[in-house]
Amino acid sequence: MRAVIQLVKEAAVRVEGEICGRIGSGLLVLLGVGAEDSAAEVQYMADKICNLRIFPDNERLMNKSLLEIRGEMLVVSQFTLYGDCRKGRRPSFRQAAGPDLAAELYALFIQQVREKNIQTAAGRFQTHMEVSLINDGPVTIILP
């Protein structure tokens, strides 16, 4: 499982011009599911992201987590995080999970984040989405 995490002041995702997910202050998580991933990776990633200390404290140091600031999360599926561009000019997505496994683990990730009482919005799996955001910092973290 791979994730690109961006600290945002706000973010939204649209499908066919209609907003299907929107948050205020918190995290935008672009989430990729790998072919070898399971529920164990989902649990690890949900815990890791929710507890990452990347929000500023009163001294502007990265000392607070999403849970501590009671921030929100927007989760967007992103199979292209598994694009391998080492050979040729077109990415290979062989390491990405197939649609059935990816949909299952994407939904499980969202469920686990919500179980932590984090207000969570999501994109629509396997659709063309437009994502808009206002980065805060900017702070961008990549989790393998």
N, C-alpha and C positions, 0 to 999 in steps of 0.2 A: 504494500500500500504506500502510495506517495501523496504528499500534500504540499501545496503552496499556500502559505498563510499570510494574509495581509491585514494589518491593523488599520481599521477604517473608521471614519467619522460617520459614514453612511454607505450603504450599498444596496443595489437592486438588481434583479434579473428579470428579463422580459422574454416571453415566447409569443411570436406573432404579434408584437406590439403591445401585448398585455402584460402588466406586472404580475408575476406569479410568486415573487418573494422579495421582501424588503426588510432591511434592518437599520437601526440607528448605530450608535457607537458599539464597536465590537470587532469581530473577526470575519473576514471573507475567507472561506476555505475552499480551494480548488482541490478536489479529491479524486485521485486515480486509484483504481483497483487492479491489482496484478493477478495473473492467472493462478499463482500459487497461494493467494491470500485466503484466510479463513476468519472465523469469528474471533480468534485470538488476536489477529492483527487489528481488527476493528476495535476491540476493547482497548488494546494498547494505544492506538492512535487517538481514540476519543479521550482517554485519560490524559495522554500527553498534551494534546492541544488545549483542553479545558484548563489545565494546570500550568501551562507555560507562563513564566513570569516575564512578560514582554510589555506590559502596560506601565506607564510611569507612576511613581509615587510622588509625594509632595516635593521631593528633591530632584525630580525629573530623572530618576534612575529606574531602570527596568526591574521592578520588584513586585509587581502585582499581576495576578492571573485574571483571566476572563471571569472565573467564578468570584473572585474577590471584588471586582468592579461591577459585578452584576450586568455584564455586557451581553450583547446578542451575537448570534452566529448565522451567517448565510453560507449554506453548503451547496456547491455546484459540482456536478459530476464532470470529470475531465480525463477521459481515457488517453488524451494526447500526452499526458505526463509520462506515458510509457513509450513515447516515440523514440526509436533508436535511429539516429542519423549518422552513425559511424561509417556506413557503407552506402555508396550511391548518393542520389539526390532526393530520394523520396523516403520519408520515415517508415520504418517497419514497426508494427504494433503487435508483434508476436507475443510479447511479454504481458500485454494487457489481458485482463479477464474477458471472457465472452459476455454477451449481454445479460444472460440469465444470472450468472454468478455476480457480476458487477451490480446489477439492480438489487439483488438480495443484500449484498454487503453495504451498498450505499444506503439503503433503507435502514439497515441495522445500525450503521454509524449515526444517522439522524436520530433514531430512537434512543440510542445510548446517551447522546448529548442532551436530549430532552429530559431524560431521566435524572440528569444532574440539575434540573430546574433552570436550564438556560433557554431563553426565548430563541427559537431556532426557525429559520425560514430556509427554503430549498428551491433549487432550480427544478426543472422537469427533466427527468432522466430520458436520454436518447432523443433529444430534440435540439434543434438549432436555437441557441440562447444568445441574448445580448446582455452583457454584464456591465453595469456602471458602478463606479465607486469613487469615493474621495479618500485617498490614502491619508493616513495620519502618521507623520514622521518624515518620510515614509519608512515603515517597518515591514519587511518581507522576510519570512523564514521558510526554508525548504526542509521538509522532512522526507527522508528516503523511504 
